[in-house]
Amino acid sequence: MSFTVAIDGPAASGKGTISRAIAEHFGFAYLDTGLLYRAVGKKAMGFDCNPKAAAKLARELTADDLAADDLRSAEVAEAASKIAPIPEVRAALIAFQKTFAKQPGGAVLDGRDIGTVICPEADVKMFVTASAQVRAHRRFKELTDKGEAITEAQVLADIQARDARDAGRDIAPMVAAIDALVLDTSAMSITQAIAAAVDVIGEKWPVGNG
């Protein structure tokens, strides 16, 4: 049977960590849909990529593209945010995401528009968020731990700019679905946030808690 969990939210809200933990706990397949856009964004970096060219890059994505080590960098994140609003790119990636969501055994997808566009009929919808300052601090620590030379002020500015673009775009803006549970992780440890998410899904997952 299929069982779809849609988890949306802004950058560094904790949605990726929560999604991976949920997938492991319940034995669901997991897809970080942001990696699709990051991979396309990376391939488009360095030249003026028009919508037709960007869509071609999206259709040509490979498993190796999604496994690249630098997809989490601030530079690639910025590139992904710029190509994500392109309708041709989104159309090229939507079919893959919809198919993934319906696989037997359950699936967790996280992104910006899973509960509103990709899987509006998902069995569970969550919108994971946190204040921009908290998210910037988390991302700053993540990036500096990897050796990137960047200030926390720069990270905050990048996050605020991405939030504005993601929420203000005409195509599939980042917004909580009307029936989504909003989980604010600003004052939560990751353990607390995961436990809250597991409880919500456990109430609806008919097979039980794994």
Protein Blocks (a to p, Z undefined) as FASTA:
>chain_A
ZZddddeddehilpmmmmmmmmmmnopacddfklmmmmmmmmmgoiacdfklmmmmmmmp
cfklmmpfklmpmklmmmmmmmmmpmklmmmmmmmmmmmmmpghiaadddjklmmmmmmm
bfbdcdddddfklmmmmmmmmmmmnopacdfklmmmmmmmmmmmmmmpmbhpadddfkbc
cddfklpcfklmmmmmmmmmmmmmmnbgZZ
